[in-house]
Structures are given as structure tokens and as C-alpha cells.
Amino acid sequence: MLIYRGIPPVSDTPVALTIGNFDGVHLGHQAMLMRLEEAARARGLPACVMTFEPHPREVFTPDDAPARLTNLREKLELFAKYGVDRVYVCRFNQRFAHIPADEFVQDILCRRLQAQWLLIGDDFRFGAKRAGDFLMLESLSGNCGYEIHAMHSVTAADRRVSSTAVREALAGGDLELAAKLLGRPYSISGRVVHGDKAGRKLGYPTANIQLKHNKPPLAGIYAVKLNGLGGLELPGAASLGIRPTMKANGKPTLEVHVFGFDRQIYGEHVRVDFYHKLRDEKKFPSLEALTEAIGQDVHDAKRYFGLLP
């Protein structure tokens, strides 16, 4: 898969294209990517995605921007999984946001990318003041020479699949519902970095996973599996939060205690799959009380995975 930072002056070939943020790459996004791939293969075109970094709401309303479900690397890995040939990662800033909608279509989509087949979500808006929509794309399709198609909503678990619905499920501790909307367990990937070794001091050593964003969509104690170490899938218990017993005004930290695992894995890039919420994070009156609670969390996580009766 080819990854472009921005839009090339002129594409070396006409393309089949879909556009969006694709945060989470949930079942609705996956349906779009599969439809894109099918249309691209039928026409002998590369299947291409245009996406934005950062998320537009992080530019317009940074204090009220939604929690990210996927960082850019995670999103790109999922694009590759679903057959995308090229990704155009557009830096979203005030300059990009003020491109008039008709200019976006005629200059970027038509002249530079040479789009011949275009798929958007039924609620997609683009261009300055969000003036562009499906009807505008349809009205310009004759002059620009592309086919335009809209992707309608996908439902799962009796609800419309959306990034917002996934965030709400995660924030509410319903990991099982989130997995149904995503088509897989929710996950966070990152590099294992050095922490303060607090878990080891308490008798429960942990892998500290670097977070790309300081606003994760969930918090608490979870039954998880660690992936990325030579094909192993290792069950464990994870804490994702600010660790109020250990620090005041701490930043979100993801720590994973893998059952019966004692290898040094600093620098490894791993993925943590979240299966079940065990409890909310809380401040304990002492380290002894915290240690006792961690022991119970480990017991509960083992029982969830069927490792204890």
C-alpha cells in the first residue's frame, strides 16, 4: 500500500476513491472499503482513500474534539487489511478547511487525482463552511467524468454503526457492544516504553504502552490480550487511566500485566485488545489496598478467560 502525505500535483493514474475520517474503521467503514475495492478491481483502478490528520474537530473545537478510536498508524494498518492500494493523508488545517467546495472537487478530485469512481458516506460534507455534499458532487460529475455513489448506513446490534456509537459503548464500559460495532475487539497499539516500575514493586510487573493521544476513549481496569510478539496472543489485565493512588494530576497511562510472562520487551510495538471491563479506576487509601485490588483484578481477568474455575 502506498501512502502519500498530501495530494500529488497529478496522479500517475486515474483512481477509484473514497473520502472520510474513518476513525475506528468500524463495520460501516469496512463496508465502504469492500465496496471500493470491488469497484476498483472491476475497473482496473487503484483503490484509494483520502483521509485527514488531525481530525477536523481537533482543529475547529480542540477542547471539545472526540476521543480518537485509532491513531494514524492503526488506521493505515486497517486500510491495508481491507485491500486499499493508496492512502492520501491530507494535513487538515485552517488553509485546507477554507478550500471552496467546488474547487476541492474540480482541482483536487478531478484534475489532480483524476477520480473516475467516487464513494462517500450519505452524510459526508466537505469544503469551506461544509458547503459540499452528495448533490454538489453529482452536479459536477458530468463535467469531471466520474461516477458518484453514496454509501448508506450499516446497522449492527440493532443500531446504526458510527464512530460516535463506538465511543459511547467504550465510555459506558460495554466492550462487547463496541466489538460488535467494530467487527473486532477494541484495541490500542503502541511501543513498549519504560515507566516508573511501580507494578513491579507491587508484585505485578507491567508493560507500559505509549499512548499517541492523551484522551483515550475508555478508562478503567480490563481483561485484555497482548498481541505482536511473534504471533503470540497473551492474556492479561490492563489499567488505563491516571493512576490516582500513585500520582496526583497524572496523565493517562496504559499498563498491561501479562499472566506468567517475564520477558523484557522494551521497544517492541504491540497491540492491546480489550475484551471486558472489570471495574472503574479508583483511588485507594494505601499501597496495600491497591495491591490487594490488583490481585483481585488479575484473578477476575483469569476467570474471564477461563484460566480459573
C-alpha positions as CSV (number, residue, x, y, z in Angstrom):
1,M,0.0,0.0,0.0
2,L,1.3,3.4,-1.0
3,I,1.0,6.3,1.5
4,Y,1.0,9.9,0.3
5,R,1.4,12.9,2.7
6,G,-1.0,15.2,0.9
7,I,-2.3,15.2,-2.7
8,P,0.2,14.8,-5.6
9,P,0.3,17.6,-8.3
10,V,-1.1,15.0,-10.7
11,S,-1.8,11.3,-10.1
12,D,0.1,8.9,-12.3
13,T,-3.2,7.0,-12.9
14,P,-6.9,7.6,-12.6
15,V,-8.3,6.2,-9.3
16,A,-11.3,4.9,-7.5
17,L,-11.7,6.9,-4.3
18,T,-13.5,7.2,-1.1
19,I,-13.1,10.1,1.4
20,G,-13.5,10.3,5.2
21,N,-12.0,10.4,8.7
22,F,-12.5,6.6,9.1
23,D,-11.9,6.9,12.9
24,G,-12.1,3.3,14.3
25,V,-12.5,1.7,10.8
26,H,-15.8,0.2,12.1
27,L,-18.2,-2.1,10.3
28,G,-19.7,0.8,8.3
29,H,-16.2,1.9,7.2
30,Q,-15.3,-1.7,6.3
31,A,-18.4,-2.0,4.1
32,M,-17.2,1.2,2.3
33,L,-13.7,-0.2,1.8
34,M,-15.0,-3.5,0.5
35,R,-17.3,-1.7,-2.0
36,L,-14.4,0.5,-3.0
37,E,-12.2,-2.5,-3.6
38,E,-14.8,-4.3,-5.7
39,A,-15.4,-1.3,-7.9
40,A,-11.7,-0.6,-8.3
41,R,-10.9,-4.1,-9.3
42,A,-13.8,-4.2,-11.8
43,R,-12.5,-1.1,-13.5
44,G,-8.7,-1.8,-13.3
45,L,-8.2,1.2,-11.0
46,P,-6.2,1.5,-7.7
47,A,-8.5,1.6,-4.6
48,C,-7.7,4.8,-2.9
49,V,-8.7,6.5,0.4
50,M,-8.4,10.2,1.2
51,T,-8.3,10.8,5.0
52,F,-7.4,13.7,7.3
53,E,-4.9,14.3,10.0
54,P,-5.6,15.7,12.5
55,H,-9.3,15.0,12.9
56,P,-11.1,18.2,11.7
57,R,-12.8,18.7,15.1
58,E,-9.3,18.8,16.7
59,V,-8.7,21.9,14.6
60,F,-12.1,23.7,14.9
61,T,-13.0,22.7,18.5
62,P,-9.9,21.3,20.2
63,D,-11.4,21.4,23.7
64,D,-14.5,19.5,22.5
65,A,-12.9,17.1,20.0
66,P,-13.9,13.5,20.3
67,A,-11.6,10.9,21.7
68,R,-9.6,9.1,19.0
69,L,-10.6,5.5,18.4
70,T,-7.5,4.9,16.2
71,N,-4.2,6.7,15.7
72,L,-2.9,7.1,12.2
73,R,-0.7,4.0,12.2
74,E,-3.6,1.9,13.4
75,K,-5.9,3.3,10.7
76,L,-3.3,2.7,7.9
77,E,-2.8,-0.9,9.1
78,L,-6.6,-1.5,8.8
79,F,-6.8,0.1,5.4
80,A,-4.1,-2.3,4.2
81,K,-6.0,-5.2,5.7
82,Y,-9.1,-4.3,3.7
83,G,-7.4,-4.0,0.3
84,V,-6.7,-0.3,-0.1
85,D,-3.9,0.4,-2.6
86,R,-3.2,4.0,-1.9
87,V,-3.9,6.4,1.0
88,Y,-3.8,10.2,0.7
89,V,-3.2,11.6,4.2
90,C,-4.2,15.3,4.0
91,R,-3.0,17.6,6.7
92,F,-6.2,19.3,8.0
93,N,-5.6,22.9,9.0
94,Q,-7.3,26.2,8.5
95,R,-5.9,26.6,5.0
96,F,-7.3,23.2,3.9
97,A,-10.6,23.8,5.7
98,H,-11.1,27.0,3.7
99,I,-10.8,25.4,0.2
100,P,-14.1,26.2,-1.5
101,A,-16.2,23.0,-2.1
102,D,-16.3,23.4,-5.9
103,E,-12.5,24.0,-6.0
104,F,-12.0,20.9,-3.9
105,V,-13.9,18.8,-6.5
106,Q,-12.6,20.3,-9.7
107,D,-8.9,20.8,-8.7
108,I,-8.2,18.0,-6.2
109,L,-10.6,15.3,-7.1
110,C,-10.8,15.8,-10.9
111,R,-7.6,17.5,-12.1
112,R,-5.0,16.1,-9.6
113,L,-6.4,12.7,-8.6
114,Q,-8.3,12.0,-11.8
115,A,-11.0,10.3,-9.9
116,Q,-13.2,8.1,-12.1
117,W,-15.2,6.4,-9.4
118,L,-16.1,8.1,-6.1
119,L,-17.9,6.8,-3.0
120,I,-18.9,8.9,0.0
121,G,-21.0,8.4,3.1
122,D,-24.6,9.6,2.9
123,D,-23.8,12.3,5.4
124,F,-20.4,13.5,4.1
125,R,-19.8,17.2,3.9
126,F,-16.7,19.0,2.6
127,G,-15.2,22.3,1.6
128,A,-15.4,25.7,3.2
129,K,-18.4,26.1,5.6
130,R,-19.1,22.4,4.8
131,A,-20.9,23.6,1.7
132,G,-20.2,20.5,-0.4
133,D,-22.4,17.4,-0.3
134,F,-23.5,14.5,-2.5
135,L,-25.8,16.7,-4.6
136,M,-22.8,19.0,-5.5
137,L,-20.7,16.0,-6.4
138,E,-23.5,14.7,-8.5
139,S,-24.0,18.0,-10.3
140,L,-20.3,18.2,-11.2
141,S,-19.8,14.6,-12.2
142,G,-20.7,15.2,-15.8
143,N,-18.0,17.8,-16.4
144,C,-15.4,15.9,-14.3
145,G,-16.1,12.5,-15.7
146,Y,-16.5,10.4,-12.5
147,E,-19.2,8.1,-11.3
148,I,-20.6,9.1,-7.9
149,H,-22.1,6.8,-5.3
150,A,-23.3,7.2,-1.8
151,M,-22.9,4.6,1.0
152,H,-25.8,4.2,3.3
153,S,-25.7,3.4,6.9
154,V,-24.8,0.0,8.2
155,T,-26.5,-1.5,11.3
156,A,-25.3,-3.9,13.9
157,A,-26.7,-4.9,17.4
158,D,-29.9,-3.1,16.4
159,R,-28.3,0.3,15.9
160,R,-26.6,2.5,13.3
161,V,-22.9,1.8,13.3
162,S,-20.8,5.0,13.8
163,S,-17.7,6.2,15.4
164,T,-19.9,8.0,18.0
165,A,-21.7,4.8,18.8
166,V,-18.4,3.0,19.4
167,R,-17.2,5.8,21.6
168,E,-20.4,5.7,23.7
169,A,-20.1,2.0,24.1
170,L,-16.5,2.2,25.2
171,A,-17.2,5.1,27.6
172,G,-20.0,3.1,29.1
173,G,-17.8,0.1,29.7
174,D,-19.7,-2.1,27.1
175,L,-16.7,-3.7,25.4
176,E,-18.9,-6.4,24.0
177,L,-21.1,-3.9,22.1
178,A,-18.1,-2.0,20.9
179,A,-16.7,-5.2,19.5
180,K,-19.9,-5.8,17.6
181,L,-19.8,-2.4,16.1
182,L,-16.1,-2.6,15.2
183,G,-16.2,-6.2,14.0
184,R,-13.3,-6.9,16.3
185,P,-12.3,-6.2,19.9
186,Y,-11.4,-2.5,20.5
187,S,-7.6,-2.2,20.6
188,I,-4.8,0.3,21.2
189,S,-1.3,-0.2,19.7
190,G,2.0,1.4,20.6
191,R,5.6,0.9,21.6
192,V,6.5,-0.6,25.0
193,V,8.3,2.1,26.9
194,H,9.9,2.5,30.3
195,G,7.6,3.5,33.1
196,D,8.2,4.1,36.8
197,K,8.3,0.3,37.6
198,A,5.5,0.7,40.1
199,G,3.8,-2.5,39.1
200,R,7.0,-4.5,39.6
201,K,7.4,-3.0,43.1
202,L,3.9,-4.1,43.9
203,G,4.5,-7.7,42.6
204,Y,2.7,-7.3,39.3
205,P,5.1,-6.2,36.6
206,T,3.5,-4.4,33.6
207,A,4.3,-3.4,30.1
208,N,3.8,0.3,29.7
209,I,2.3,1.1,26.3
210,Q,3.0,4.5,24.7
211,L,-0.2,6.4,24.0
212,K,-0.3,8.6,20.9
213,H,-3.2,10.8,22.3
214,N,-3.9,11.9,25.8
215,K,-7.6,11.5,25.5
216,P,-8.3,7.8,25.2
217,P,-12.0,6.8,24.7
218,L,-12.1,4.5,27.7
219,A,-10.7,4.2,31.2
220,G,-10.7,1.6,33.9
221,I,-9.4,-1.9,34.5
222,Y,-9.8,-4.6,31.8
223,A,-9.3,-8.2,30.7
224,V,-7.1,-7.9,27.6
225,K,-4.9,-9.8,25.3
226,L,-1.4,-8.6,24.2
227,N,-0.5,-9.2,20.5
228,G,2.6,-8.5,18.4
229,L,5.2,-10.7,20.0
230,G,6.0,-13.3,17.3
231,G,2.4,-14.3,16.8
232,L,1.6,-14.8,20.5
233,E,-1.7,-13.8,21.9
234,L,-1.1,-13.3,25.6
235,P,-4.0,-12.8,28.1
236,G,-3.6,-10.3,30.9
237,A,-5.1,-7.5,32.9
238,A,-4.7,-3.8,31.9
239,S,-5.1,-0.5,33.7
240,L,-5.9,2.5,31.5
241,G,-6.1,5.8,33.4
242,I,-4.4,8.4,35.5
243,R,-3.4,6.1,38.4
244,P,-4.8,8.3,41.2
245,T,-3.3,6.2,44.0
246,M,0.2,6.6,42.6
247,K,0.1,10.2,41.3
248,A,-1.7,13.5,41.5
249,N,-2.7,15.0,38.2
250,G,-1.3,12.1,36.3
251,K,-1.6,11.7,32.5
252,P,-3.5,8.7,31.0
253,T,-1.3,5.6,31.1
254,L,-1.8,2.1,29.7
255,E,-0.2,-0.7,31.6
256,V,-0.6,-4.4,30.9
257,H,0.2,-7.2,33.3
258,V,0.6,-10.4,31.2
259,F,0.0,-13.6,33.1
260,G,3.1,-15.6,33.7
261,F,5.3,-13.5,31.4
262,D,8.7,-12.1,32.3
263,R,10.5,-11.2,29.1
264,Q,12.0,-7.8,28.5
265,I,10.0,-6.3,25.6
266,Y,11.0,-2.6,25.7
267,G,10.9,-1.1,22.2
268,E,8.5,-3.7,20.8
269,H,5.4,-2.5,19.0
270,V,2.4,-4.3,20.4
271,R,-1.4,-4.3,20.3
272,V,-3.7,-4.5,23.3
273,D,-7.1,-6.0,22.6
274,F,-9.8,-5.0,25.2
275,Y,-12.3,-7.8,25.9
276,H,-14.1,-7.0,29.1
277,K,-14.2,-4.2,31.7
278,L,-13.5,-5.4,35.2
279,R,-14.1,-2.1,37.2
280,D,-13.6,1.6,37.2
281,E,-10.4,3.2,38.2
282,K,-10.4,4.4,41.8
283,K,-8.1,6.0,44.4
284,F,-7.1,3.6,47.2
285,P,-6.2,4.7,50.7
286,S,-2.9,2.8,50.7
287,L,-0.5,0.8,48.5
288,E,-1.5,-2.3,50.4
289,A,-5.1,-1.7,49.4
290,L,-4.1,-1.1,45.8
291,T,-2.0,-4.3,45.8
292,E,-5.0,-6.3,47.1
293,A,-7.3,-4.8,44.4
294,I,-4.8,-5.6,41.7
295,G,-4.6,-9.2,42.9
296,Q,-8.4,-9.4,42.6
297,D,-8.3,-7.8,39.1
298,V,-5.8,-10.5,38.0
299,H,-8.0,-13.2,39.4
300,D,-11.1,-11.8,37.7
301,A,-9.3,-11.4,34.4
302,K,-8.0,-15.0,34.5
303,R,-11.5,-16.2,35.3
304,Y,-13.0,-14.2,32.4
305,F,-10.5,-16.0,30.0
306,G,-11.4,-19.4,31.5
307,L,-7.9,-19.8,33.2
308,L,-9.5,-20.3,36.6
309,P,-12.7,-22.2,37.6
